[in-house]
Amino acid sequence: MNLALQGNIERFTLPEIFQLLAMGRKSGTLGIQREDSIVMVYFKEGSIVYGYGPRQTYHLGQLLKDRGVLTAEQLEQAIRVQSHDDNTHRLGAILISRGFIDRSDLESAVRQQVEELLYSLLSWENGSFKFYENQYPTDEEITVQVSVENVILEGLRRLDELNMSREALGDAGTVYALATTETERLRDVSFRGAEWNVMTLVNGFRTVSEIVAASQMGPNDTLRVLAQLKLAGMITPAEVQQKPPTSEIDGQINRLARLFEDYLTEKTTSRLDPNMLKTTSMEQNS
C-alpha cells in the first residue's frame, strides 16, 4: 500500500512524521524543504539509513580530521584528487583507496554526519515535506542504520524548550502509558538517567500533573523529559481508568523497573506488553 504523505511542518511536526514512517516500517525518501534548503532522509523498513542536505556540504573529511583518523595533508591530497576527477569519485572512496582510512572509520563518520543533519532538522518550525515510497540513495552512498527514537530524543534534548514541552503534552490532566510497537521492529533506544526516572512514573493511571508531583526532578525538567518521550513515541495518551490502590501502584512501579532493566540490558525485546504491567493482588500475595 502506497503512503500518500505530504504537507506542511506547521501542521505535522517532523517527530510525528518520523514516527509515522517508523511505525509503518516504510521504505523510501522523505524530502523536506524550507526556503531554498532541501534535505533528503532515506528510510528502510522504518529505520533511517542515510540523509543529505546543505549542512553536509562541509564535509565528511572534516569530521574524519576532527576525529583524528585523518591528517590535514591527507584530506587536502584527497580533495585535490577529487577535483582532478571532476568530482566523479566520492571523497570516502578516495580516502579508502589511498589507505588513509578504513571502511569502519568512514561508516562511523557518515553516521555522525547523518545524525547531526537530523538533529538540526528538528529545530525547523516551518517548511514542507513529501514522502516518496520505494526511492533510495544511490549504491555509491554509505548507508547506516539510525534509530528514529534516538534521533528524536537527542534532537529534542538539544532544543530543550519548555513551550515545546507544554504543546506536546497538552492538558495537565492527560494520562500517559507506555507505548507498544510491532514485534518485527526492534527499538534500539539509549535512555539517560532522567528519562529512565520519568519512565518509571508513567503507568497508565497518573496524569501529567501527578507525574510532575511524584518526580524528584523539577517541574520544568520533568515536563521536558515527558515531552521528549512522547514525541519519540515511547509513551502515549491513555484512556482514564479507575486508579488502583497505592500498594498496587507501588507494585506496578517495581514491576516496570524490572522490565526496563531487562530491556536495556538485553535489547532483545521489541515490545513491552502493557498487560504485563498490571500486577494483580495474587502476585503480591504469592
Secondary structure, 3 states (H helix, E strand, C coil): CCCCCEEECCCCCHHHHHHHHHHCCCCEEEEEEECCEEEEEEEECCEEEEEECHHHCCCHHHHHHHCCCCCHHHHHHHHHHHHHCCCCCCHHHHHHHCCCCCHHHHHHHHHHHHHHHHHHHCCCCCCEEEEEECCCCCCCCCCCCECHHHHHHHHHHHHCCHHHHHHHHCCCCCEEEECCCCCCCCCCCCCCHHHHHHHCCCCCCCEHHHHHHHCCCCHHHHHHHHHHHHHCCCEEECCCCCCCCHHHHHHHHHHHHHHHHHHHHHCCCCCCCHHHHCCCHHHHHC
